[in-house]
Amino acid sequence: MLRIDCPCCGVRDHSEFRYGGDATAERPAHDNPDLDAWYHYVYVRANPKGLHREFWQHVLGCRQWLVVERDTVTHSIHSVSFSRRRRA
């Protein structure tokens, strides 16, 4: 089981959180008419091996959106930060 160290609530089981997707994906602009760009944003994802940044929301706690840096091989969590402070 993953244990995520929420900056507001402390260490909690992953069952209190909701996975929100890849935190490294760049969303196209709302007015971008390029369907290929939108297709790649919505459906095409890399399956990285090693460290990866993901969005998680603490739905059963503080409700904050977080960026979790997790190793996809060992599932160990290396860092957790608020998503509002995210820098690509």
C-alpha positions in Angstrom: 0.0 0.0 0.0 1.2 3.5 -0.8 1.6 5.9 2.1 1.4 9.6 1.0 2.7 12.3 3.3 0.2 15.0 2.8 1.6 18.5 3.6 -1.6 19.4 5.5 -2.7 16.1 7.1 0.5 14.0 7.5 1.1 10.4 6.3 -2.1 8.7 5.0 -3.0 5.6 3.1 -3.4 6.0 -0.7 -7.1 5.0 -0.3 -7.8 8.5 1.0 -6.5 10.0 -2.3 -7.7 10.0 -5.9 -5.2 9.7 -8.7 -5.4 12.7 -11.0 -3.1 11.7 -13.9 0.3 12.7 -15.3 1.6 15.9 -13.8 4.1 16.3 -16.7 1.6 16.5 -19.5 1.2 20.0 -21.0 -2.4 20.9 -21.7 -3.1 22.7 -25.0 -4.6 26.2 -24.8 -8.4 26.2 -24.5 -8.7 27.9 -27.9 -6.3 25.5 -29.7 -8.2 24.0 -32.6 -5.5 21.4 -33.3 -7.3 18.1 -32.8 -4.0 16.1 -32.9 -2.6 18.1 -30.0 -5.8 17.4 -28.0 -5.7 13.7 -28.9 -2.2 13.4 -27.7 -2.9 15.3 -24.5 -6.0 13.1 -23.7 -5.0 9.6 -24.9 -1.3 9.3 -25.6 0.8 8.7 -22.5 4.3 7.5 -21.8 4.7 4.6 -19.4 7.9 5.8 -17.7 10.1 3.5 -15.7 11.6 5.2 -12.6 10.7 8.6 -11.1 7.4 10.1 -12.4 5.3 13.1 -11.3 1.6 12.5 -10.7 -1.4 14.5 -9.6 -3.2 13.2 -6.5 -6.2 14.8 -4.6 -6.7 14.1 -0.9 -10.4 13.6 -1.2 -10.9 12.2 2.3 -8.8 14.8 4.0 -7.9 18.4 3.2 -9.1 18.1 -0.5 -5.8 19.6 -1.7 -4.4 18.7 -5.1 -0.8 17.4 -4.8 2.1 16.5 -7.1 3.6 13.3 -6.0 7.0 12.2 -7.3 6.9 8.4 -7.3 9.2 5.7 -8.5 7.0 3.5 -10.8 9.3 0.5 -10.3 9.4 0.4 -6.4 6.4 2.6 -5.7 8.5 4.6 -3.2 7.4 8.2 -2.9 10.3 10.7 -3.2 8.4 14.0 -2.7 5.0 15.5 -2.2 4.1 19.2 -2.9 1.1 21.3 -3.5 0.1 21.4 -7.2 -0.5 25.1 -7.1 3.3 25.5 -6.6 4.0 23.2 -9.5 6.7 24.2 -12.0 7.2 22.1 -15.1 
